[in-house]
Amino acid sequence: MSIGCGKYSPVSHLSYRTKQSQRNSISTFRQNFIFIQSPVCHRKSGSAVIHSCRILLVLTCAGICPVLSIIRKDTIQNNYHFIYVLLLGSSFAILIISLLLALLFSFRQYRSVAEVMNMLDEPHKLQADKGLLNEFFYIANSISDISQRNASISNELSEKMYLLKNAQIAALQAQINPHFLFNTLQLISLSIIKEVKRDNMATYLIHYLSSLVRTAYDTEKYIVTVEEELETTQMYLNIQQARYKSQLQVEVDADPECLEDKTIKLILQPLVENCILHGFKGKEGLWHIHIRCYVEGEFLIYRIEDDGWGIGAKELESLNAILQSDRIDRNEKVGISNVNQRLKLVFGRKCGIEISSVEGQGTVILMKHYINSSL
């Protein structure tokens, strides 16, 4: 047979059998193995080509390519029970470990919360126990700080309410018919004039005292001008000079620009009284008091200076500490504490009284408050 005529020749028959044998071998190989390969859908090499969307085996002169892994089916079938038990056991072990870890974590969280609750019941343990340094410690510390601040605010509020109650009681008592006292003083003054047929020192003193009492009992008007406050203080000094005569030397120096400024009623007289009663007690010779009123920046300042006994260092430190706080000292210096507290209530915490003193030389009292003409 002629090859050029395209007829079937022995050579072509041999090639066909070779190809058929290769196909049979590939089919048998595919039945006995599982191929795990890269996603290649088509490759051509040599005389045999096999392509598929999932499995590709190419027999070439160089061998099999490109296959990632080849596993025999009978191997999987023989080890199926072992693989099943292995997977089931692994799943069970993972479940047990997860439960144990969850229980351990939950127990640690519960323990931390329990310690926080115990610390909130006994706050003093919070500072002593430094072992709980986690988020619960900071939460407990924050709650403890808030509780302490609330307790402090509650105590301060209770003290304020106590002071307010006392002030309300005092105001109510002051309103119990004060005119009876004024009328009695006027009656005494008239009786003295009737007896001596003229005014004398007693009638003047009764007049000054009556004016002072009337001013003190007038609870509706607590804001006055600086000039009015100086006049009230002068009435008190007139009474004291009637007693001490020329021994008491008082100098008042007030800047004209501050006379119309607003101030609180009866804040200067208690300070002057404190100088006389405590600064000069038992002191011989002349007593000098210098009262000055002036403006400095946004403040109206009263300066009261005396040359009395002065105040000791410890007592001065204690007195200034009381003036810096919000409480009223209930000893013999209640007048200074009362004035200081009223200044803070009306004008703010930056206002108040400061005292400087040298024992044996004298005392200087500085009292300041904001200038506020709208009061």
matplotlib code that plots the C-alpha trace (Angstrom):
import matplotlib.pyplot as plt

x = [0.0, 1.1, 1.7, 1.2, -2.3, -3.4, -4.1, -3.7, -0.1, 1.7, 3.6, 0.4, -1.3, 1.6, 1.3, -2.4, -1.9, 0.7, -1.7, -4.5, -2.3, -1.4, -5.0, -5.8, -2.9, -4.1, -7.7, -6.5, -4.3, -7.1, -9.3, -6.8, -5.5, -6.9, -5.1, -4.7, -3.3, -3.0, -5.9, -4.7, -7.3, -5.3, -1.7, -0.3, 3.0, 4.3, 1.9, -0.8, -3.1, -5.6, -7.4, -10.2, -11.6, -10.6, -8.1, -5.3, -2.8, -0.3, 1.9, 4.9, 8.4, 9.4, 6.7, 3.6, 3.2, 2.0, 0.4, 0.7, -0.2, -1.3, -3.1, -4.3, -8.0, -7.6, -5.4, -8.2, -10.7, -8.5, -7.8, -11.4, -12.3, -9.0, -9.4, -13.1, -12.0, -9.1, -11.4, -14.0, -11.5, -9.8, -13.2, -14.1, -10.7, -11.0, -14.5, -13.2, -10.2, -12.5, -14.9, -12.0, -10.6, -14.0, -14.5, -11.0, -11.6, -15.1, -13.7, -11.0, -13.5, -15.8, -13.0, -12.0, -15.6, -16.0, -12.8, -14.1, -17.3, -15.5, -13.3, -16.3, -17.7, -14.4, -12.6, -9.6, -8.5, -8.3, -5.1, -3.6, -4.2, -1.9, -2.1, -5.2, -3.6, -6.0, -9.0, -11.2, -8.7, -9.0, -12.8, -12.9, -10.5, -12.6, -15.8, -14.1, -12.9, -16.4, -17.8, -15.3, -16.0, -19.8, -19.2, -17.2, -19.8, -22.5, -20.7, -20.1, -23.7, -24.8, -22.5, -23.9, -27.4, -26.6, -25.1, -28.1, -30.5, -28.6, -28.7, -32.4, -33.0, -30.9, -32.7, -36.1, -35.0, -33.7, -37.2, -38.9, -40.1, -36.8, -38.7, -39.3, -35.5, -35.3, -38.2, -36.7, -33.4, -35.2, -37.2, -33.9, -32.4, -35.5, -35.5, -31.9, -32.6, -35.6, -33.5, -30.5, -32.4, -29.9, -28.1, -25.0, -22.6, -25.2, -27.7, -25.1, -24.1, -27.7, -28.1, -25.1, -26.1, -29.6, -28.3, -26.0, -28.7, -31.1, -28.5, -27.6, -31.3, -32.2, -32.0, -33.4, -30.6, -27.3, -25.5, -24.5, -22.0, -18.4, -19.3, -22.3, -20.1, -17.5, -20.2, -21.4, -17.9, -17.4, -20.5, -18.9, -15.6, -17.4, -18.8, -15.4, -13.7, -16.2, -14.8, -11.1, -11.0, -7.7, -5.9, -7.6, -6.2, -8.0, -7.1, -9.5, -8.2, -10.6, -10.0, -12.8, -13.2, -14.3, -16.8, -19.7, -18.7, -21.0, -19.9, -21.5, -23.0, -21.1, -17.9, -15.5, -16.9, -16.2, -12.5, -12.1, -13.7, -11.4, -8.4, -9.7, -10.8, -7.8, -5.0, -4.8, -6.1, -4.0, -1.6, -0.7, 0.0, -1.6, -3.5, -3.2, -5.5, -5.2, -8.1, -7.5, -9.9, -8.7, -9.1, -6.5, -7.2, -10.6, -10.7, -11.9, -9.5, -9.8, -6.6, -6.8, -3.5, -2.9, 0.2, -1.1, 0.2, 0.2, -0.5, 1.8, 3.1, 1.1, -2.1, -1.7, -1.3, -4.3, -6.4, -5.4, -6.2, -9.7, -10.1, -9.0, -11.6, -15.4, -16.1, -16.9, -14.7, -17.0, -14.4, -13.9, -12.9, -16.3, -16.6, -13.7, -14.8, -18.4, -17.2, -14.9, -17.6, -20.1, -17.5, -17.0, -20.7, -21.4, -18.3, -16.7, -13.9, -11.1, -12.4, -11.9, -9.6, -5.8, -4.0, -0.3, 1.2, 4.4, 4.1, 4.8, 4.6, 1.0, -1.3, -2.4, -5.7, -6.4, -10.0, -10.8, -13.7, -14.6, -15.9, -19.5, -21.7, -24.6, -25.3]
y = [0.0, 3.4, 5.8, 8.8, 7.6, 7.9, 4.2, 2.3, 1.1, -1.1, 1.9, 3.9, 0.8, 0.5, 4.2, 3.7, 0.7, 2.6, 5.5, 3.1, 1.4, 4.8, 5.7, 2.4, 2.9, 6.4, 5.2, 2.5, 5.0, 7.4, 4.7, 3.8, 7.2, 10.6, 13.6, 16.9, 19.5, 23.1, 24.8, 24.1, 23.3, 22.6, 21.6, 19.9, 18.0, 15.0, 12.6, 12.2, 14.9, 14.6, 17.7, 18.2, 21.1, 19.5, 16.6, 16.8, 14.1, 14.5, 11.7, 13.1, 11.9, 13.5, 11.7, 13.1, 16.9, 19.0, 17.1, 18.3, 15.0, 11.5, 9.3, 5.7, 5.2, 1.8, 3.6, 6.0, 3.1, 1.0, 3.9, 5.4, 4.1, 5.4, 8.8, 9.0, 8.2, 10.7, 13.5, 12.7, 12.5, 15.8, 17.6, 16.3, 17.3, 20.8, 21.0, 20.0, 22.4, 25.2, 24.5, 24.4, 27.6, 29.3, 28.1, 29.3, 32.7, 33.0, 32.0, 34.7, 37.3, 36.3, 36.3, 39.8, 41.1, 39.5, 41.2, 44.5, 44.1, 43.3, 46.4, 48.6, 47.3, 47.9, 50.8, 50.8, 47.5, 49.1, 51.0, 48.1, 45.5, 46.3, 42.7, 43.4, 45.5, 45.1, 46.9, 45.9, 47.5, 50.8, 50.5, 49.9, 52.7, 55.1, 54.1, 54.4, 57.9, 58.9, 57.5, 59.4, 62.6, 62.1, 61.4, 64.6, 66.6, 65.1, 66.1, 69.6, 69.9, 68.8, 71.4, 74.1, 73.1, 73.2, 76.7, 77.8, 76.5, 78.4, 81.6, 81.2, 80.8, 83.8, 85.9, 84.8, 85.7, 89.0, 89.9, 89.3, 92.9, 94.7, 98.0, 97.2, 97.5, 100.8, 102.3, 101.3, 102.9, 106.1, 106.0, 105.8, 108.7, 110.8, 110.0, 111.1, 114.4, 115.0, 114.5, 116.6, 119.0, 118.6, 116.2, 114.5, 111.7, 109.1, 110.3, 110.4, 106.9, 105.7, 107.4, 105.7, 102.3, 102.7, 103.5, 100.5, 98.1, 99.4, 98.9, 95.4, 94.3, 95.6, 92.2, 93.4, 95.9, 94.1, 96.0, 99.6, 102.1, 102.4, 105.8, 104.3, 101.5, 104.0, 106.0, 102.9, 102.1, 105.6, 105.3, 102.3, 104.1, 107.0, 104.6, 103.1, 106.5, 107.5, 104.6, 104.8, 108.5, 109.8, 106.4, 105.2, 107.0, 106.1, 107.4, 106.8, 107.3, 106.6, 107.4, 109.6, 107.4, 104.4, 106.1, 105.3, 101.7, 99.0, 96.8, 94.5, 96.0, 95.5, 94.0, 96.7, 97.2, 93.6, 93.9, 97.2, 95.6, 92.7, 95.1, 96.8, 93.7, 91.4, 93.5, 96.0, 93.9, 94.8, 97.1, 100.4, 103.6, 104.9, 102.5, 103.3, 102.0, 103.1, 102.3, 102.7, 102.1, 102.2, 100.6, 98.3, 96.9, 95.2, 95.0, 97.2, 96.8, 97.6, 97.8, 97.8, 98.1, 98.3, 98.4, 96.0, 92.7, 90.9, 87.2, 84.2, 82.2, 79.1, 80.9, 83.1, 80.0, 78.4, 81.5, 82.0, 78.3, 78.8, 81.9, 80.0, 77.3, 77.6, 76.9, 79.4, 79.3, 79.4, 80.6, 84.2, 85.2, 84.4, 88.0, 87.7, 84.3, 85.6, 88.5, 86.3, 83.8, 86.6, 88.0, 84.6, 84.0, 87.3, 88.0, 84.6, 82.5, 84.9, 87.5, 87.4, 88.3, 87.8, 88.5, 89.2, 89.9, 90.1, 89.2, 92.2, 94.7, 94.6, 93.2, 94.1, 92.8, 93.0, 92.6, 92.7, 92.1, 92.8, 96.2, 95.7, 98.7, 96.6, 95.0]
z = [0.0, -0.9, 2.1, -0.1, -1.0, 2.6, 3.0, 6.3, 6.5, 9.1, 10.4, 10.9, 12.5, 15.0, 15.9, 16.4, 18.7, 20.6, 21.1, 22.0, 24.6, 26.1, 26.4, 28.2, 30.6, 31.4, 32.0, 34.3, 36.1, 36.5, 38.0, 40.7, 41.7, 42.9, 41.4, 43.3, 41.0, 40.1, 38.2, 34.7, 32.1, 29.0, 28.3, 25.2, 25.0, 23.0, 21.3, 24.0, 25.4, 28.2, 29.5, 32.0, 34.1, 37.4, 36.6, 34.2, 33.5, 30.7, 29.6, 27.9, 27.1, 30.4, 32.5, 34.3, 34.7, 36.5, 39.4, 43.0, 44.7, 43.8, 46.4, 45.8, 46.3, 48.1, 50.6, 51.5, 51.6, 53.8, 56.3, 56.3, 59.8, 61.2, 59.6, 60.8, 64.4, 64.1, 62.9, 65.5, 68.3, 67.2, 67.2, 70.6, 72.0, 70.6, 72.1, 75.6, 75.4, 74.3, 77.2, 79.7, 78.4, 78.6, 82.2, 83.1, 81.6, 83.2, 86.6, 86.4, 85.4, 88.2, 90.7, 89.6, 89.8, 93.3, 94.4, 93.1, 95.0, 98.2, 97.7, 97.2, 100.5, 102.2, 100.4, 102.7, 101.1, 97.6, 98.4, 100.3, 97.6, 94.6, 93.1, 91.1, 88.4, 85.6, 84.2, 87.1, 89.5, 87.6, 87.5, 91.3, 91.9, 89.9, 91.6, 95.0, 94.1, 93.0, 96.2, 98.3, 96.5, 96.9, 100.6, 100.9, 99.0, 101.2, 104.3, 103.0, 102.0, 105.5, 107.1, 104.7, 105.6, 109.3, 108.9, 106.8, 109.5, 112.2, 110.1, 109.4, 113.2, 113.9, 111.3, 112.7, 116.2, 115.1, 113.7, 117.0, 117.6, 117.7, 118.0, 121.7, 122.2, 120.3, 122.2, 125.5, 124.7, 123.6, 126.9, 128.9, 127.0, 127.5, 131.2, 131.6, 129.8, 132.0, 135.1, 134.1, 131.9, 129.0, 126.8, 128.3, 127.6, 128.6, 126.1, 123.3, 124.1, 124.1, 120.7, 119.2, 120.7, 119.4, 115.9, 115.9, 117.1, 114.5, 111.8, 113.0, 113.2, 109.7, 108.0, 104.7, 103.9, 103.9, 101.1, 101.9, 100.6, 102.0, 103.4, 105.3, 106.7, 107.9, 109.6, 111.4, 112.5, 113.7, 116.0, 117.6, 118.0, 119.7, 122.3, 122.9, 123.1, 125.7, 127.8, 127.0, 126.3, 124.9, 125.3, 122.1, 119.0, 115.8, 112.3, 109.4, 105.8, 103.0, 99.3, 98.0, 94.9, 96.9, 99.2, 96.8, 96.2, 97.5, 100.4, 103.0, 106.1, 109.4, 108.1, 109.4, 112.9, 114.1, 113.0, 114.9, 117.9, 117.7, 117.8, 120.9, 122.9, 122.0, 120.6, 123.4, 126.3, 129.4, 127.4, 128.9, 127.0, 123.9, 121.6, 117.9, 115.2, 111.6, 109.2, 105.5, 102.6, 99.0, 95.6, 94.1, 90.7, 90.7, 94.5, 97.3, 100.2, 103.9, 105.9, 109.7, 111.6, 115.3, 117.6, 120.1, 121.4, 118.1, 117.5, 118.1, 115.1, 115.8, 116.6, 113.5, 111.3, 112.8, 112.3, 108.7, 108.0, 109.4, 107.2, 104.1, 104.7, 104.6, 108.2, 111.0, 114.1, 117.2, 119.7, 120.8, 117.3, 115.8, 114.5, 112.1, 110.9, 110.4, 108.3, 106.2, 105.5, 104.4, 102.1, 100.4, 100.1, 98.5, 96.4, 95.9, 97.3, 96.1, 98.6, 102.3, 105.1, 105.5, 108.8, 109.3, 112.7, 114.7, 118.3, 120.5, 117.6, 116.3, 113.7, 110.2, 108.8, 105.1, 103.9, 100.2, 97.9, 94.3, 93.3, 92.2, 92.0, 90.8, 94.2]

ax = plt.figure().add_subplot(projection="3d")
ax.plot(x, y, z, "-o")
ax.set_aspect("equal")
plt.show()
